Amino acid sequence: MAASDGAAFRRVLDALGREIVGGSRAPGTADTVDAIVGRTGASRSVVREATRVLVSLGMLSAGPRVGLRVRPRDEWDLLDPQVIRWRLAGADRATQLEELRGVRLAVEPEAARRAAERATPEQAAALEAAGARLRAATEARDAVAFVTADQGFHAALLAASGNAMLVRLGAVIDEALRERVPDDAVRWELAPADVAEHRVLAGAIRAGDGARAAECARRIVEPTRGPE
């Protein structure tokens, strides 16, 4: 696909995804490739590729007689990062944030407990190194480095759990972590306490303390009090 076609594909896919997530294309609404070409000005090949992606995400159905139809939300691949981003960008943002928090609360404390039992010295060191990078990014107030280090820490946590299915949820957690990046002076002032919790978690995993690791992971996801 040429660079221009790639840009057109992303534009059309994003526009259609946002329409569906935003509700302007309600479940059951019929559409056609020709109609989308007319609305977007993109080529038929670009539109076909974009609609194929949406079919694969469960957001559209396609058939020789019925054309394209919007499918209800309970049939979407809600764990796909792109679907998550569309929901975060629209009116469904609050619900999506709450659902992401729920996923993290269900996954990360258990991953931390398992990591405390199973992590190799190398995995424990990877967590500590990611925690150090997170601290450096916070001190520098570098938002890009912050999200990279944060995602690296949580990816290392899932890997250390030894559970391949938990690791597969890493892309979902990555999207939740993008929402944690400090974006104003107040949030940067609060960030060191969060960084300290990450360091406590890494230490609990290094020490093999599963209960403490799980509780610390829970506080990171849903902070209610300061670090130990």
Secondary structure, 3 states (H helix, E strand, C coil): CCHHHHHHHHHHHHHHHHHHHHCCCCCCCEECHHHHHHHHCCCHHHHHHHHHHHHHCCCEEEECCCEEEECCHHHCCCCCHHHHHHHHCCCCHHHHHHHHHHHHHHHHHHHHHHHHHHCCHHHHHHHHHHHHHHHHHHHHCCHHHHHHHHHHHHHHHHHHCCCHHHHHCHHHHHHHHHCCCCCCHHHHHHHHHHHHHHHHHHHHHHHCCHHHHHHHHHHHHCCCCCCC
